[in-house]
Structure formats: C-alpha cells, structure tokens
Amino acid sequence: MITVVGSSNTDMVVKSAALPAPGETVLGGEFIRAAGGKGANQAVAAARMGANVQFVGRVGGDDFGRRAREGLAAAGVSTDYLITDSDHPSGVALIMVDEGGENCISVAPGANGAVTADDVRGAEEAIAASSVVLAQLEVPVEAVAEAGRLARKHSATFILNPAPARKLPDEFIGSVDLLVPNETEAEMLAGGDDLDAAVERLLKRVRSGVILTMGSRGVRVVTGQDDRMLPAFNVDAVDTTAAGDAFAGALAACIDGGDDLEHSVRTAMAAAALSVTRMGAQPSMPTRDEVEAFLGAQGR
C-alpha cells in the first residue's frame, strides 16, 4: 500500500499559441477544468498503476472540494484521510500551456496550506500498513516532515518530490529514502551549487538515492553504488503540466510492487511520457496496461 501526503487542487487550464509576457494578453483557444494538485495527481498516477493508495490532505467544503473527493474515489484512491476544511476554500491552480506543451502555473493553495502534522498523525494507521510514503511540498513542511518521521517509524520507503522548490533542513532531508527533484529543485536544495555538485551533496544527505528528472534528456539515477543516465522516450508533447507527478506516482507504485530501482524508474519514465501526450493533470495519468503496452512498443 502507498500513503500519499499532499495537495489537491482544481486546475483551470488555458491552451494558447504562446505563453504571455508580463503585461501581455494572448488570445487563447481551449479552456479545460480538471482535477489537479501534486499530491492528488501522484495518488491517481499510483492508483492507475494498480497500487492500493490512501490520500492524506485537505479540501474546502465547496463544489471544488466535493468534485475533488469524488474524482479521487473514482480513480480508486481512498479518501478516508481527506479532511473537509470548512474554514478554507479548496486549492486552485491557474495554468497556461503553449503549443509546445510548456506551461506556467500560479497556485492559490487554500485548504492545502492548512494541512497539519496532526492530520498526518491521524493517518498513522495507514502509514503503518504502507510500504511506501510519498510526499511533495505543496502542503506545509511540518506535515511532510511528520510523514517522513512516521515512514521511518514504520519502516516504509519515504519518497519526496521536493516541488515546488524550497530549502529544507538537513534533518528533514535525512529522513528521505529517495529524493526525486528536477534540476532546479536539486540546485536549490543543495544551496546553489552546480548540478553535479548539487547531486553529490544531496546523495550524502538522503538515505538511499537521488533520482534527477531532466525533462527531454531523461532521468539520472544516483545511488551509493551507481550513477547512470536513462534516456527519455521521444513523444509529441501537448501538455507537460503533470509529467513529474505521473513519474513520481508510477515510481512509488513500482517500488510498492517490489520492482528494482532501475525497472521502477524506466516504468515511471514511460508513464510520464504518456502523460504529456494528453491535456490535463489527473486525466492524463495512464493505466498500467497502457504503460506496459508503450514499453513493449519501445522495445524497453
């Protein structure tokens, strides 16, 4: 089982020819409203890969929150530990996507900003039954740190996707088994070093390894025993919004299923590749059958 601690948002997406510069208005084309939030996205990604997933977080007592809860349940994610917060609205993300699939995002966290360490402690029974705990940084660090502490207490693998990027205390990073940053996040976490130095510093601080996602160049997997680059799959991207979430959720599902690290990463890369060929965050998350068929077609 996997316990995901994180955010739930409603994404408001406008796809246009180009992303606007400051002060510029760009007439767009398609508008999409879809379920999002890094935590919820990753929970759905893991569930569609066949994992048993519990989600810990907060939504508002509004229509967005009700739809978010229903959407998670429909995807097979348990919402037993998803709190309805009557004091805060549900989180909302405003997303612009250009013709090449690149995006820019602004998030109003709402109830996500009210997730507490007590909320996570309330889900200790689920964490105790989990082999993997997965978290990100769209909820307060105190809640994520508690997820790491309970993962250690119950011998679960703690995977942290440190997004959005922010500096974190050493003792917190020391609770992480697998750190899954992109290049910007790795450099920020390591204090502004160049990328190679950043990865080396982070490897010394985590328990098992650093999995560095590098967009179209692929994924670098670094452990105490190995350092290898896995090339990306070549696909036509239409929306990269949730590629990192597809990767993290599928990675967690594979590790929960007992796969070795390299196979888990390759499978997660395939899930991310498929996700960018579709619009929307949670709607873009592929199933395990789709991922396995894609891998078979790629000869990997």
N, C-alpha and C positions, 0 to 999 in steps of 0.2 A: 504494500500500500504506500501511497505518496500523500504527504500533507503539504499543501501549498499555502504559504502565508503571504498575503499581498493585496493588491488593489483591484477594484472593479470600477470601470468607467463606461459611460456611453460615448462612443466615438461619433463625431459629426465630421464627415469627410467631404471635401470638395476636390474633384479632379479637374485640373486645368492644364493649358498648354505649358505654362511655366509658373514657378513659384514667384510671388510678388516681392519686389524690393521694398524697403521701408518707405511708406507713403504712397506706394503704387497700388492701384486697383487692377486686378486681372479678371477679365470676364471668363468664368469657368464654364464647365459643361455639366458633368454628372455630380449629383449630390447623393450621398449614402449615409444612413444612420445605422450603426452596427455596434454590437457589444464589444467592449474592449477592456483596457486596464491590464497592465503587465501580469499581475497575479492571476486574474481570471483567464487571460489568454493562455498562460502557461498551464493552468489547470485543465483547460479544454484540450490543449495540444496533447497533454499526457493521457487524458481520458480517451481521446480518439486513437491513441496508440495502444489502447487496450488496458491501461492501468486503472486500478481502483484508487480514486482520488477524493480526498477531503479538502475543502477550501475554507480558510480562516480569513475573515476580513469584515468589512462593514459596507453597507449601502444605506441610503436615505429611505425614509418612509414615503417615497414618492413613486410616480409611474416608472421612472428610470430604474429605481431600485427593484421594483416588482418585476420588471422585464428582465433585469439582470439575473435575478434569482431564478426565474423560470427558464432563462436561456442556459444557465449552468446546469440545472437539473435535466433539461432536455439533452444536454451533451453527455450526461452520465456522471456529472460531478456532484458529490454530496454537499449540501448547503447546511448541514446540521450546525456548523460553527460560523455561519454567515449571519452577523448581527444586523438587525434593522435599527438604525440610529435615528431617533425622532428629532434630534437637535441639529442635524446637519443634512444638507442635500446630498444626493448621490454625486459621485465624481463625473466630470465631463471633460472630454478631450476634443479640441478643435484641430483638425488635421487638414493640411493641404498637400496634394500629391500631383507631381508634374507628369508629363508624357513618358519620361524615362523611369518612372516609379519612385523617384526620390521624394522625400517628404519633409515637412516641418510641422511641429506639434506644439501646442500650448495646452496645459492641463490645469483645470480647476479641481483640486483633489477632493473637496467636500468631506464626506464621511471617511474617506481613506485616511485623512490626516488625523482622525480621532481613534485609529486602531491603537490599542494599548498592549503592554506586556501582560496585563491581566487577561485580555482577550485570548492571547496565545496560551497562557497557563490554563485557561478554561478548556482548551483543546488538547491538554496533555494526554488524555486517554487515546486520542487519535494518533498523536506523535509517537506514543509508546508502542503502538501497533504498526508503525510505518518503518519501512526500510530506508526511505528517502524523505528528507525535508527540503523543500525548495522555496527560496525567497528572493525578493528583489528589494528595491529601495524607493518605491512609490508610497510606502507607509512609513511611519516614524521608526527611526533606527532602534529605539528601545524595544519595539515589538519584534523586529528582526533579530536583534541580539538575544532576546528570550527564546526565539525559535532555535537559534544556534545552541544555546545552553541546554535546552531540552533535547535537542538531537544528540548532543554529546552524552547526556544523562542516560538516554535510552538506546545508545549505540546505533543511531541512524546516520546515514551519509547525509551531510549538510551541503547542499549546493546553493551558492549565492551568485545571482546575476546582478552585479552592482550597478544597476541602472534605475534612475538617472544618476550620472556620475557625481560622487562626492567623496571627500576624505573620510576615512574611518579609523577608529583607534586600533592599535596593534592587537589588543586583547580580543577584539571582536573578530578581526580577520583570522586570528589564530584558532578560532572555533570552526573555520570553514574547511571542509574537505576538498571540494572542487570549486574554484573560482572561475566564473565564466564572463569575463569582460570583453568589450571591444577595445580597439586601440586607444581611443580617447579615455575610456574609463581606466584602463591599465595605467596609463601615464599619470592620470590624476591621483589614483590610489597610491602610486609609488612616489608622489611628490614632485612630478615634473621631469623625471629622468627621460632619456631617450628610450625607445621602445624595448630594445634588447635588455638594457639595464633595468627597466621597469619590470619586465617579466622575471628577471633573475631575482630582484628584490622581493617580488610578490611570492615567488616559489618558496623562498625561505620563511615566509610568514604563514602560509597555509599548510594544511596537514598532508595533502596528497598531490595536488597538481593545479596548474593553470591551463585553461582552455581558452585560447585567444581567438575570437572571431574576427576575421579580416575581410568581410564582405566578399567581393568578387574574386579575391585572391585565395580564399579558402579559410582553413582553420589550423592554427598551430597548437599542438598538444604537447605540453611540457610537464614532465614529472621528474622525480629524482633520478630515474633510470633512463629517460628517453626525452628527445626533443625532435619532433617531426612535424612537417607541414603536409596537410592533406588538401589537395587541390579542390577548388569549388566545382560544382556542377554548372554547366552552361545552359541557362534558361532565359526566356524572354520575360523580363520583369515588368509587371504593371503596377505593383504596389508593394514597397518594401516595409511598410509600417510595422508588421508584427513578425518579421523574419527571425529576429533574435528570440522572440517568445516561442515560436514554433521550434526553434533549435533547443532551447532550454527545457521545454516540456517534453519533447521527444527524448532528449538525453536522459532526463530523470526516469522516464518510462522504461528505457532500455536498461539502465542500471538497476532499477527496481526488479526488472525481469531476469537479472543475473548475467547480462551480456558483459563482455570485457570492454575496457575503455575505448579502444580503437574502433571496435564494431559499433559501440554506442554513439561515438562521435560521427562516424560515417552515416549512420542511420539518421541522426539528428540533422546532419547537413542536407540529406535528401528531403526531410520534412520541411526544412527552411526553404529549400529550392522550390518545392511545390507551392509553398505558401505565397511566394512573391509573384506567382503567375495568376493570382486571384485578388480581387478587391476585398477590402475589409480585413479586420483583425481576426476575431473568432471565426467568421465564415470561411476564412482562408485555410484553417487548420486541417491538414489531411488525415485520413484514416491510416491505420497500419497496412491495410491491403493496398491502398494507393501508394504508400511509401515503398512497400516491397516490390510492387509492380514497376515502379520508377527505377529502383535499384537494379532490378533484373534487366530492364531495357538499357541501362547504362553499362551493364557488364561489370558491376561492382558488387 
